[in-house]
């Protein structure tokens, strides 16, 4: 039952014969294909006798051309073709792997030619192919009595692979855009490579083009600017083509630049590849940089704790570094507290560095604090700076009261905004014994002084002090006579000498004269406050005379106690000092003794070198002036009207019996030598 042609079996058949009055012969053909198609006759032989049947035609209905594994560029059109043959036209349909029919099939046949075998061609057209169309397909040829299914084939949709939508770069560095596209034809969903007739992998030919968004034309234009460089593409082991575009010399204005690539594939019918162009999505250039750097205090005062906040944006979290003028923080100037500590929000990173400013840097012109964000070798680093000034803390600057401090109080007022501190002095409260007045301002002192944060100094330099005025309860007056001219050799002349007596000029007599109320001699005759008509004081116990034997000077003095205390030297002097002249200490006895005193009186009346000096106890003084410690400088006394008069007279006197001695008379009234 088999049929061979050229030593190859064509019909694999079984022949069966039955004998029962009729002869029946059956030919069964296995593994039907187009080769067995044709007319068949049956021949029966009896001896030499042959009987031949009428021809019977065998027509084979089959799919003569299955669809083939096909690749198509995303967004373009692909076709799968199925060819069937039979004695009549077939109806061809396409199905995907889950059995769902695909309705976009067109077909045609050649039945109109009258040929015994009719060829029917069905074409499945997949327009605007996308990844959802990538699957297995098969075709079915349907006739009235049955159908034939083709083998399954795979449609691979290739194009752009996962491409980053954001590309990062740093100013003055480069940014690299990478277009990821399919570089290898596929033959199944596992991604196995499509093999050509030689069994080799097939890499489609492409053309690459880069475009950027031009603001002026509001469209994408070719990236032909000098800063753009299209690098050679490479295909990785996974079949992905990487096409780089480098943008150099980045500037901050490049932020937000849109770039895309266009890959144009060349069709390859020999390998069932439908080419076309595919365009990537827009890639946005982001400048990895420090967005801001701020100090928590705009006016830093020495001792303040300052937080520097540095905000950066980038693809990866950078390493932050804080420095001053490009170097580590000076530990003498700053004390590290904490940081840098970093928090993250999306592509934004915030670093905080906390330090204490120990001292002012105004004289150095301040410091420049830098924040550097290092995004790694691929992207680069960015830095930003902020100038800071640390001012003096006036709270730590001492203020000085000029001169002696009688116990003043100092109050302070701070102007935080201006960074100043004003110190104001206040005098102690007056007492019954002492009064206080604020010293007048000078070039270097005042009742209030202000410290500036920019200098750390008070201006004026000192606070004025308070002048202390002590209450005046008493006064003292003294005059003296210089007798040295008369005590030469063996001649000794004494007055108010405690060793002599029975003389109107002995110690006891003169003391009695000084203490006796008289309108001619002694204190009562010249001290304004002792005058009977205006008495406002009493004579004090420290009143009398004394003789200094070493210098031959005789002193006459009195003390008064004021009924009502006064507070100024002028008031005290007006009450205590003689209004004019000097105190008389001669011709003070009764009439019966005046003759005896005549010679002595003439002597004193014409005595030369008579000097009057006022010396005051209980004096009101103003400390911290030229009167400090109870002494009034001559210039101050002259300002109060003190007078000095000097008279020189040459006389010859008869000593005891009418002898003549030459004397000099000097009169001096000087309100100096003030002692508390």
URJOUR-V966506 format. One record per helix or strand of 3 or more residues. SS is the DSSP state (H for helix, E for strand). FROM is the first residue (numbers start at 1). TO is the last residue. If there is no record, write none. Layout:
SS_FROM_TO ; SS_FROM_TO
//
This chain:
E_3_5 ; E_8_19 ; E_23_30 ; H_34_36 ; E_38_40 ; E_43_46 ; E_49_52 ; E_56_58 ; E_62_65 ; E_70_73 ; E_78_86 ; E_91_96 ; E_105_109 ; H_111_113 ; E_118_126 ; H_131_133 ; E_136_143 ; E_146_149 ; E_153_158 ; E_166_169 ; E_175_182 ; E_206_214 ; E_219_222 ; E_228_230 ; E_240_247 ; H_252_254 ; E_258_265 ; H_269_271 ; E_276_279 ; E_283_287 ; E_289_295 ; E_305_313 ; E_319_324 ; E_334_345 ; E_348_357 ; E_367_374 ; E_381_388 ; H_394_396 ; E_409_415 ; E_420_426 ; E_434_438 ; E_448_451 ; E_466_470 ; E_472_482 ; H_484_486 ; H_507_515 ; H_523_526 ; H_528_530 ; H_532_534 ; E_537_539 ; E_544_548 ; E_553_566 ; H_569_576 ; H_591_605 ; E_610_613 ; H_628_630 ; H_634_639
//
